[in-house]
């Protein structure tokens, strides 16, 4: 019994360290960015180039956790976006800015990620200011935890 309790304590301690190594962030924090419109000759269109603020820059490459609404972009390709808002009022419908969405690169496939389902995900945040074919916020090795 004593050995069991000791092992249980070690497992719980390890779980706490894992939780501490992640930063829980909000969509409000991700608003620490300004955008400049730039013309793309290649795409013959204007796109928004982000200039990330210091709060957001400090999260680049860090393990984070965030909650939001699922937007399935291409289910067959396992391509999902997390949004601060439901689909009807999200960035893609012109109701919010590009700082309100995040590309989710899942570490494994999850069933049940349907439109507007609220989930919490964790992964490594990567800031993207260069590739206009991807979103500005990308969550790599993402895992659905709730």
N, C-alpha and C positions, 0 to 999 in steps of 0.2 A: 504494500500500500504506500509506503514511504517513497519507494522508487517511482511508482506511478505518479504521485503528486509532484515529485521533483521533475519528471519528464513533462508533465502537463504545464508546470510553471515555466520551463524552458521554451516550450512551444508558444505559450502566450507571450512571453518576453520577445521572442523572435517576431511574432505578429505585430507587436507594438513598434518595434524598430522598423519594420516594413512600412507601417502607416506613417511614421515620422518622416521617412525619407521622401514622401510625396507631399506636394503642396496642393491643397484644395483651393481652386481659384473660382472666380465668378466671371460672368460675362461683363460685368461693370469694369473689372480690371483690364479686360481685353480692349476696352475703349481707349486705352492709352496709345493711340496711333492717329496719325494724320495722313491724308491721302492727297496725292497730286495727280491730276489727269495728264496722261501722256499718250501721244499718237503712236500707233504701231503700224509701220509700213507693211510689215509681213501680214498682219491680219486686217489691215485697212479699217481700223477701229480705235476708239479711245479706250484706254483701260486705266485703272487706278493703281498707282504705285504707292505702297505704304512706307511711311517713315515711322518706325516703332519708337515709342517713348521708353524711358529708362526702366519703368516698372515691367513692361512687357519684355524688353531685351534681357532683363535679369532671369527670365523664365526659359529662354532659349536653351534647348538641350536638357532641360530639367524634367524629372518625372512629376506629372501633375494629375489632378483629378478634377473633373468638371461634370456638371449635370446639364442636360438639355434635351431637345426634341429631335428624334430621328427623322431624317429625310433620305429615303432610299433613292439614290441617283441611278444606279445600275446594279440591280440585285444579282444578276448573272455574273457580273464582274466583281461582286462583293464590294461595291463602291458606295459608301454611305457618308452623309454629312450630318454633323450635329449642329443644331441651331439654338440660339437663345430664345427663339419664338416658334410657335407652331407654323406649319407650312403656309397657311393663308395669310400670315403677316410676316413672312421671312424675307430675307435678302433677295431670293430668287423671284419673288413677286413684287419687288420694288418697294417693300414696306420697311426695310431696315438696311443698314450699311454692311459692307463686307467684313467688318470686325465682329459681326454677330453670327458668323458661321465658321465651322472648323471641319476640315477633311479628316475622316477617321480611317486610318490604315490598320485594319484589324489583324491581330496576331493569329487568330483562328476564326473559323466561320461560326456564326451564331444564328440560331433559328429564332424567329419571332421578332425580328427588328422591323416593325411595321411603321408606316407613316404616322408621325406625331406621338409615337410612344416616348415617354419620358424615361431616360436612362442616365446612369452615372457611369462614366468611363475613366480609365486611367491609362496613361502611356507617357511617352516622351514627346514634349512639345517642340516642334521645329518651326521657326519663323521663316516665311518665304516672301521675299521681295523681288525675286528675279524671274521665276517661271510663271508666266501668265496663264498657263494651262492648269495650274493648281491654285488652291485657295491660299490665302495669306497665313492662316494657322493650320498646321498639320499635326495630328496626333499619331505618332508612329508606335508600332507594337501595342496597339490599343486593346484593352480588355474591358468587357462589360462587367461591372461589379454589382450592379443593381438594376 
